[in-house]
Amino acid sequence: MAAVLIETLCKNFPGDKEAAGKLAVDHVSFQVEAGEFVVLVGPSGCGKSTTLRLIAGLEEISSGTITIGGKKVNDVLPKDRDIAMVFQNYALYPHMSVYDNMAFGLTLRGLPSGEIRSRVEEAAAILGLTSPDNLLTRKPKALSGGQRQRVALGRAMVRKPKVFLFDEPLSNLDAKMRVEMRDEIVQLHRRVVATMIYVTHDQVEAMTMADRIVVMNQGRVQQISPPGELYESPANRFVASFIGSPPMNFLRGILIAAENGMEFQETCPEGTGIRWILPDSFQGKWSRSGQAEVILGLRPEHLHPFRGQTPPGHGILEADLRRIEPIVPETILHLKTAGHTLLARVPELKTSFREGEKVRLLADLGRASLFCPETGDSLTS
């Protein structure tokens, strides 16, 4: 295994008229420690797969530096970078058996047949390709999607590379198989203690698999953090909206320094909006006096049914209940205030609420985030 260092990496595609003047990868920098599992996540077109292909040597770098195991590899051929890549489409040879698919790369490198067999059988045993049925003699067409992906993983494993690269390897699998394969890849990482860089657009994969996550948008890195920190302390509004399902609620308003603390007042086109006194913890995070425009972010699970009392650090939310969306084993409430639409996640599958009525909820303001309306940057993390 080896550390990977990416420094101010850039990639443009001069022939792409739609991307004229834009960088597909825009001064991206991050480091992956030896043995770490790092996931690149973001929406389609954010540059995550292009970044992975640059690391693999499958795309030419426009500028910047890639270092693997302390060695600069900008001009090193892919086959000489000591990496192994697992693709979305498996890329198995249909006329070869599972054994031959896994052994093919080692055969090209001229390894002794005994060592090849040992490596293939070891990887096959780890990935469950030999028990209960021995799949090594089968052709890819006789395998399920999950089994084919295991073969692709095994082909990478037998090479014993310094770095494993995964480009959305689970996209072609059904939901149940994706969950199973997520666990298998995590267990594989723990067994072989390898450096792994994994690309996905699926935030659930990112949050459940990674040691650290690199969130990308429009070719740029937005935040690099462990999953919990990314969720609890997003660096900007994009990260806050992309990570989490349902997404974070955003309320535009004014923050005022009042006698009893910092008061948030919802901006409304008409009528009286939300007025919340924020907890004392915001005093140290907010240095401005007077008033300022802000965006307050609050996750759906931080809105709770009102039980007749308002605990410290909470505010009351009165809203119209537009729709009740049961998602076993919980319920999503679609709400409308004077100025905004909101989502609340409540643990009860069956609630006493009724669509069309006005409801009262408690907002856990100690879990709220504040963002700059102009830049989207966090004002509290």
N, C-alpha and C positions, 0 to 999 in steps of 0.2 A: 504494500500500500504506500501511497505517497500523498503529500499535500499538493494542492492546486492553487496557484495564485493568478488572478485575473487583474490586470492593471490597465485602466482607461481604454478598454477594448471598444473598437468602433468597426462598423460594417455598413457600407452603402452599396446599393445595386445601381450603378450608373445607367443601365439600360431600362430601368423600370420608370416609365413616365409618371405613374401614379405616386411613386415615392420620391419624385424629383425634389431635391433640397432637403430630404429627410434621411436620417440615419436609422437603419433597421435595428442596429445596436449602437447606443449613444453613450460613449464614455462609461462603460460598465466596469465596475471594480468590486471584487470580493475575494475572499480566501476560504478555501475548504481545507480544514485540518486533516491530517492523515487519519484514516479510519472513521471520518465523519460522514453522516448521511445528510446531504443538503438538497433541498427541493427548490427548483425554479418554478414559480407559478405566476399566472397572469392570464388576461383574456387573449383571444385569438389575435395574432398580429402584434403582440407586445415585444417580440424579439427573443423569447426564451429558447425556442428550438434552434434559432439561428446561432445564439450564444453557445448552445451545446455542440452544434456542428462545427463552430470555430474551434472549440476545445478539441474536438475529435480530428480536426484537420480536413474536414470535408468541405469547408468553405475557406476562401482566402481572406486573411485579415486585411482590413483597410488601414488600421493603425492600432497601437496598443501592444501589450505583451501578455503571453500565456506561458506560465512556468509550471512544469510538472516534476515533482521530486527534486526541486532545486535547479532544474535544467530548462532553459528557455527553448520552447519548441515551435516558435513561429514558422520556421522554415523546415521543420522536420516532417517527413511524410507520415501519413496516418498509421501505416503499418509499423513504423519505428517509434511511435509514441508510447507504446506499452499500455494501451487502453483497450477496453472491450465495450462494444455498443450493442444495446438491445433496442430493436426498433418496434414500432407500432404494428407492422405487418408481418412479423415473425421472420420473413426472408429465409425460409427453409427450402432446401433443394427437394422437389417433389419426387425425384427418381431415386433418392437415397434413403436408406433406413435411418431411424433415429440415431443409432450408433454412429453411422457414417457421417451424418450431419454434425454431430457433436465432435467427431474426431477429425473432420476435414481440415480445419485450420492447423491442427497439430501435425497432420500428415504433410501439409505444405511446408511447414517449418523443419521437417526432417527429423522429428523426434523418434526414438526407438519405439517399435510397436508395443513392447511391454509397458513402457511408461504411458503411452497413449491409452492403452486398455485400462491401466490403473486409474488414470485421471478421469476417464469417461465413466467408469463404474462407480467411482467415488462420488462424482457429481450426480449421477443418476440415482444413487441411493439417497443422497441428501434431498433431492427434488421429488422423490417418490415415483420415479420412472421404472423401478424394478419390482415394486410391491404395491398391491397384491398381484398385478399382472406385469410381466416383463414386456415393456414397450420398446425395448431397444431394437427389436427386429422389425417393427412396424414401419410403414411409410407414413409421411405426414397426413395424407388424405384419410387415414384410418384413425386419426386422433381428434379429440375435441379441441376447442379453442384454448381452453386452459392447459391442456396437455401440450399443445404446440408452443404455448408461451413458456412452459417449463423447459422444453427442448431448447428454445432460444436462450433462456437463462443458463442452461447447462453448457451450451456452446461457448458462452462468454466465460463461465466459471472455469472450464478446463484450461483456459489460457493462463489463468492465475495472473491477471494484469495488475498494474499499479492502481488503475482507476476504472471503475465501472460507470458507464454512461447509459441512461435510460431515456428514450424519447417517447413519452406517452405510451408505455408498453401495454396498458390495460384498456385502451380505448375501444378495442374490438370485442371486449368480453361483456357478457350480460351482468346485471347488477350483483347477483349472488356470487358469480365467479370473480368479479372485481374485488369483493370483500375478502374472499379466500386468498386471492393472489397478492393482495396488499399485505396480508399477514405473512405469506410465504416469503415475500421479498424482504420484509423486516426481519424475519427469522434468519434468512440467508445472510443478511448484513451482520447479525450478531454472531453467526457461526464462523464466517470467514474473516470477520473484522476487517472489512475492506472499505476503501474510500469510494463513495457513491454519489453521483450527481444525477438527479432525477427531474425530468421535465413533465409537467402536467398542467392542464387548465382547470382541474378538479380540486377545489380547495379542501374537500374532505380527504382526498389522498394526501395532500400536502400536510394538513394538520395532524393526521394520524400516523404519518410515516417519518417525518423529518426530525433531525436534531435541530436544524435551523432552516428557515425559509427565506428565500430571496423573492420578494414580490416585485414584478416588473410591469411597466405600462409605457406604451409608446417608445419602446427601446431603452428606457431608463430604469434604473433600480429605484424603487420607492422606499423600501425598508428591508433590513436584514435582521431577523430576530428569531428566537425560539418560538414555537407555536403559541404558548400561553401569553408571552409578552406581546406578540403580534396582535392577539385578540383583545387583550386588556388595555394596551397602550399603543394604538395605531399612530403612526407618524404623521399621517395626513388623512384627508377625507376620502381619497381613493382607496387606501388600504382599509379604512373603516367600513367602506361600502362593499368592497370586494370580499373581504374575509367575514364570514358569518352568514348563516341562512336560517331564517329570513334576515335580510340585511339590516344594518343599523338605521334607526330613525334619525332624521335631521330636521331641526327646527331653527329657522332663521329668526333672530330677535336682537334685542339690545341688552347689554349687561350694564347695570347701574350700581355704583357704589352707594348703598343705602346705609342708614344708621344701624340696622340690625344685620348687616352683611351684604354680600353681593347678590343683587336681585336680577333674575332673568325675566324679561318681558317679551312674549311672543309677538312677532310682527304679523299683523292681521290686516287684510284689505278692508274689513269692516267688523264691527263688534268688538267685544272684550276677549282678549286671548289669555293664554297661560301667564301666570305670574308666580315664579318660584324663588324662594330664598335658598341659595346654594349653601352647602355645608361649609363649615369653617376651613376645611382642607383646601378650598379654592382660594382663600385669602393669600396664601403663600405662593400660589401658582400664578396669580393675576396681579401684575404690578401697576396697571393703569388706574388713574383716578377719573372721576366723572363718569362718562358713559361711552360705550363703543359697540359697534355692530359685531355680532358673533353668530356662529352656527353651533347649536348645542346638539350633540349626538348622544343617543340613548338606545341601547340594544333592546329588542322586543322582550327578552326574558327579565328585564329590569323594570317592567310594568306589571304590577301585581293587583289582584282583586282587593278592593277596599273592604276592610273588616270592621270598620267603626272607629279605629284609632289611627293616628298618624305618627309613626315612630320618628325619632330624631333622624335628620338627614334625608327625609322623604318629602315629596310634594304631592298634592292632590291633582289629578287630571280628570276633568270632565269632558266627555266626548260623545258624539253620536256613534252608535255601533252600526256600521253599514253591512258587515258580513261576518258570519261565523264559519271558519274553515277547520273542520276536524282533521287532524293529522295524527293518527294513532302513535303514541298514547297521550298526545297533548292537543291543544286547540290554539289556532291563530285567530285573533280578533282584528278585524279591519276597522279602524277608527277614523273619525273626522273631527278635528277641532275647528276653531274659528279660522285658523290660518293654514293648517297642514293636515295631511293624511298620515296615519301612523299604524304600525303593527304591534300587537302585544302577544307574547307567547305565554299561555297559562297552562299549568300542568294537568288540569282536569280535562278529560275528554268530553264529559258532559257538564256543562256549566248552567248556572241559573240565569245567564244573560239571554236576551231575546233580540233578534235583529230588528233595527228600527228604533230601539229605545236609547235613552241617554244613560250612560254608565259612568261610574266613578272608579278610578284606579289609583294606585299609589305608584309614584315614580321614585325609584331608588337613585337619588341625585348624587350620592357618593360615588356611583359608577359612571356618571356622565363624563363626556369629553367635550372640549370646546375647540372649535376650528376657526381659522381666519377666513372670512367670506371671499377675500380676493385671491389668496394663494392656496387655500385649502390646507395649509400646514396646521398641525396641532398646536394649541396654545396651552395645553395642560400636561403633555407627556414629556 
